[in-house]
Amino acid sequence: MQTHFTDTQLADPKLAEANKILRSCVHCGFCTATCPTYQVLGDELDSPRGRIYLIKEMLETGRPADARTVKHLDRCLSCLACTTTCPSGVDYMHLIDQARSYVEKTYKRPLSDRALRWVLAKVIPHPTRFRMALFAAKLGRPFARLIPDPRLRAMLAMAPKTIPPVSRNDDAQTFPAARPQRMRVALMTGCAQKALNTDINDATIRLLQRLGCEVVIPQDMGCCGALTHHMGREAESHSAARRNIAAFVAEKRRAGLDAIVINTSGCGTTVKDYGHMIGTPEAAEIANLTLDISELLQRLTLPQGAPKGLTVAYHAACSLQHGQQIKTAPKDLLKRVGFTVVEPADSHLCCGSAGTYNLLQPEISQQLRALKVQTLQAKNPDIIAAGNIGCMMQIGAATAIPIVHTVELLDWATGGPKPRALG
């Protein structure tokens, strides 16, 4: 793609990076075949190629973002299916992140949008506040029909039927290995996950202990920053990232770390990008230490399991298969411990969760969810497994098939308790 940035503009490192990304695009349109929003809306401006044109024009002219551009950028899920498909290696992730930051700085949204985004940024990254909001949503759910804004109705619907009690396993502490120690790892416990489903971290800790890991929950660790990062709120996301970098570096210096393990793939994609986001040696050090739970478990080698007689439909979270390019590890692990694994048609397409997307763009999100649930149910599985809490909540709200985290099934198959979601 030809660009026309001035030399003065290119002196800005961010615009120089954007220019490099834009120039790598060759207009081939392969991305339109795998973009979920283009599939359901059919608008070229709701495809990666269309959004790239909008971003190019906005950044080149240096003008404030306008409503038309913002509408189409807001509709992007950041699922990154386009990056998996792109033959030219266009770094769409960092381009859309930069565009969102630019929008946040130059565009004044309607009051209702600003208020909603402020609430999401101030509540969801904080487990105690989020837990209180979930209780309030449960109380408000009977009145959902009276609320005209579909985004607020989506917020009410987000609350699970049962909000789990706080798990003390999420507190800063160290869990010793249950057998001769092989590794010492730090577990990022997440923020929304601690309010929505405490079983995931509990299962992760048990399984890692069983495999010879000392598991540490570091002091002063917090939200990874993904939620505010994808809303363009750069100052808040970078503050969260720096806090975690300091916490992990302190723990590594204190007693050593072989890995930082993450069981929420949306967080994992962001933490692995800390080196780019923050640009310090410490940030790169933490990013390079970070592994998804499935990557770590492959290194530890799970014991072979007997056939379980259960069929698991594996849902590939976008942040795992596209953001981190982890495609086979979770399926291989489930097969190894004895589950029959099936995968739905169009497994590359997003379920519509995408962080806060299901709250900010509920109509598109629900269309994508319906498509995803249809393809999963077509496989007639006993269980659905996923590696991201957002996907689990999104899909679980539209199907009676129990959905659990992959690590819960692996824990169960190797001596842990049966996942609570299975009854």
ABEGO torsion letter per residue (X at the ends): XBBABBAAAAABAAAAAAAAAAAABAGAGAAAAABAAAAAAGBAAABAAAAAAAAAAAAAAGBBBBAAAAAAAAABAGAGAAAAABAAGBBAAAAAAAAAAAAAAABBBBAAAAAAAAAAAAAAABAAAAAAAAAAAAAAAAAAAABABAAAAAAAAABBABBBBBBAAABBBBBBBABBBABBBBBBAEAAAAAABAAAAAAAAAAAAAAGBBBBBBBGBBBAGAAAAAAGBAAAAAAAAAAAAAAAAAAAAAAEBABBBBABAAAAAAAAAAAAAAGBAAAAAAAAABBBAAAAAAAAGBBBBBBAGBBBBBBBBAAAAAAAGBAAAAAAAAAAAGBBBBBBBGAABBAGAGEAAAAABAAAAAAAAAAAAAAAAAAGBABBBBABAAAAAAAAAABABBBBBAAAAAAAAAGBBBBAAAX
